[in-house]
Amino acid sequence: MSFNYERALNANGMIPPLPPTSSPVLHPHASRDITTVINQLTRLEEEQYAIIRPLIQQHPASRAYVTRFISPGVAARLGLEAPSASLGGMPPTEPGRVAMQGREGMTMQDPEWHMAQQLAEASARDNFGHIRGFPVGYTFPDRRSCCNAGVHRHTQADVVGTPERGCFSLVFSGQYEDDEDIGSGELIFYTGAGGRDEFTGRQIADQDMGRYENRVLERSRHTWQLIRVIRAVGPKRAPTGYRYDGFYQVVGADETKGKSGYKICQFRLMRCPGQPSLPASSSK
């Protein structure tokens, strides 16, 4: 199938906004300029501080718990006990990073669990850009390996990011009925989150842009930040691996009627030029 640039820009004929003039924020390890790296990490710590300070004011009982998710510098500023020496096997002293851990002694019915979950999402130990050691085309055997490598830091969620900063990475499997893959992976029509049957994956209710994952992608539509896209390879329901396909940008979004008759949020992601070509089977 030939690549349709008109569809990529906008199904309604509208041209997406121009990208910002400033360069995209890169993963700290992608820069050799130590000043740039320090500035990036400091900015991440400021974001953590701004998120966590009002949370512990509203939920004093959470003070001891949130130290599992923040850097030592932020803990010191908040007057909290420094994080433990080991945070889920990840280096505990990286500034501006968050270690994802199990929530021992907590259940999904516990309000603190939900607060911690939101905190982990909002302060995710992630950033934009390539991850050193994992070039375009690298294939992981499973999502756990991809998560441990830092290329996509969640084993279940397909979208990782925050509504404030946008999407860092996305897993595309094409398993939903309204997903489309055009031009050997050059253009993706990605169906948003919400309204699906948890067992079959079929759409059984309307979606809306207010859902967390959809807000994350909508933010990326405005910032034009580069998104790492990881593609499931093999059968849709039983992938044999997950391949890193490089950078994409969200170039459009619509709320439209899906094949099942329900409203869906559909995002158009275009692959950035100048990257290694993808295998012809990408669109299968």
Secondary structure, 3 states (H helix, E strand, C coil): CCCCHHHHHCCCCCCCCCCCCCCCCCCHHHCCCHHHHHHHHHHHHHHHHHHHHHHHHHCHHHHHHHCCCCCHHHHHHCCCCCCCCCECCECCCCCCCCCCCCCCCCCCCCHHHHHHHHHHHHCCCCCCCCCCCCCCCCEECCHHHHHHHCCCCCCCCCEEEECCCEEEEEEECCCCCCCEEECCCCEEEEECCCCECCCCCCECCCCCCCCHHHHHHHHHHHHCCCEEEEEEECCCCCCCEEEEEEEEEEEEEEEEECCCCCEEEEEEEEECCCCCCCCHHHHC
